[in-house]
């Protein structure tokens, strides 16, 4: 697999230290030391392949480490704090990602046999070692950057192959769950998207449980199992991450932004912000801008 990884690294080496579009739909790459505030974010569902260096992701009380030749899958929108590290030889962190679209996964699943067994609910993120067949599919996809006229015709087929290889791997159940509307993960995912889009509004757990067609106690249990957070903790993380982005962009002071993201008390906002990011809002924003 070394030759495959070397070619993938060459193809992705034009990436910058931020999400860099490849010209291929839903495929992006990133390289180097990514700014801290960009790694603390609400992540979209994705498959992410680490090529060089390593990355740690903390979601709630769970932390995963991703090394070269491993990939991770996020099947739902999750607020996370990450950090990236160069390799032992000093090579910068390098990774490529494919954003997941449930309808594309569902169309692929329609052509595959039903899996045997299944799980009631699972965390919405996991990590696995990459296999040669999956690397081959990624190689075909990234080679399209050098042949842009072929992207429209070939990228959909290569995307299906990447998804197929992930489905055949140890975390394939996660892709099945996001594409099947009746699973607990997909129903919890509906409530997650609602919180993400309406984070500044008051949150009623009983209303979310009804949306997920679960009892309040079952909804709370499944939500925590999937996200490592309670619904209120999830909302708080999204509020604070959004507030941090606004502060760094200079779109208001701590008080106005506190109200804008849904806090009724600027004091409580400042206290929770400092607990989350290590500094009060104004000092943290100044540090990030510097």
Secondary structure, 3 states (H helix, E strand, C coil): CHHHHHHHHHHHCCCCCCCEECCCCCEEEEECCCCHHHHEEEECCEEEEEEECEEEEEECCEEEEECCCEEEEECCCEEEEEEEECCCCCCCCEEEEEECCHHHHHHHHCCCCCCCCCCCCCCCEEEEECCHHHHHHHHHHHHHHHCHHHHHHHHHHHHHHHHHHHHCCCCHHHHHHHHCCCCHHHHHHHHHHHHHHCCCCCCCHHHHHHHCCCCHHHHHHHHHHHHCCCHHHHHHHHHHHHHHHHHHCCCCCHHHHHHHCCCCCHHHHHHHHHHHHCCCHHHHHHHHHC
